[in-house]
Amino acid sequence: MGEKTILVGVDFGPCTKPALAYAVWLAKNTEANKIFLLHVIDYSLTPPAYLLPYLEFERARLSNDLKPWIKKIEDHGIPAEGRVVVGRIVETFNAALTSTKACVIVLGYKSHPLRPSSSERLIKSIQVPLLVIRVDKAMNMEIGEVEIKRILCATDFSQHSVKAVEFAKAISEMSGADMDILHVIDPLPSNLKIDGEIKKKYLNEQREEAQRKMASLVGGRPDMRNFIREGIASEIIAKVAEETDASMLFSGVRGLSHLKGILLGSVADALIKSSPCPVMIVH
């Protein structure tokens, strides 16, 4: 097996420890065999000459601060490296994806009330699977203590969500975690005036079609539970994740063209903020 790296965004703040804890779990329960830590001093302009010594001093200081985290990872038997880079955050992560051959990115997430956080900018711009850990849900998680007992994968049966199901199944099989699949039927528009029988027929048809597609996705895994619910997708998914005591949630999002910029699927965007557990976003 060639080198497969997990790329972890490090902020040296509250996001760092939970992100590294989940990265170590992934390294032990997937085909990944290395962890690469990256901190970006986000500077979008070419720095003037008089700032260069200060930026270099800060880069060297933070590079030294990475060393204890690298050692913690290596103490768990996983090779690790780290780097501090001055530059544009999205461009720097994209370059690191190429140079490290990273197959997954792990990010701690903390929302900002007035502007997009660095995590949000990356989540909306990077095209490899991203595991997003909300700091308020995993603040005290220690490296080596993560347990993923049940995975929930939401699907709308589109190509990108089927890809998320396959990725979730692979991790479930390698880690031994149980897995559930959920499909949410979109409700009829509230301003659409139809009688009860028509609504009942619509729901029955949607449910029957979903059951057929579920059977195809579950194939070969009779142990896998599946759920079909009706409602607003992000709300239902978060609710079922809580009901099933899911340890990790998988969700697919559509690939984005350069022209579309940093838009992210509204369901995945809402899940990041409402899920009771970490969310793996699969593009």
Secondary structure, 3 states (H helix, E strand, C coil): CCCCEEEEECCCCCCHHHHHHHHHHHHHHCCCCEEEEEEEEECCCCCCHHHHHHHHHHHHHHHHHHHHHHHHHHCCCCCEEEEEEEECHHHHHHHHHHHHCEEEEEEEECCCCCCCCHHHHHHCCCCCCEEEEEHHHHCCCCCCCCCCCEEEEECCCCHHHHHHHHHHHHHHHHHCCEEEEEEEECCCCCCCCCCHHHHHHHHHHHHHHHHHHHHHHHCCCCCCEEEEEECCHHHHHHHHHHHCCCCEEEEECCCCCHHHCCCCCHHHHHHHHHCCCCEEEEC
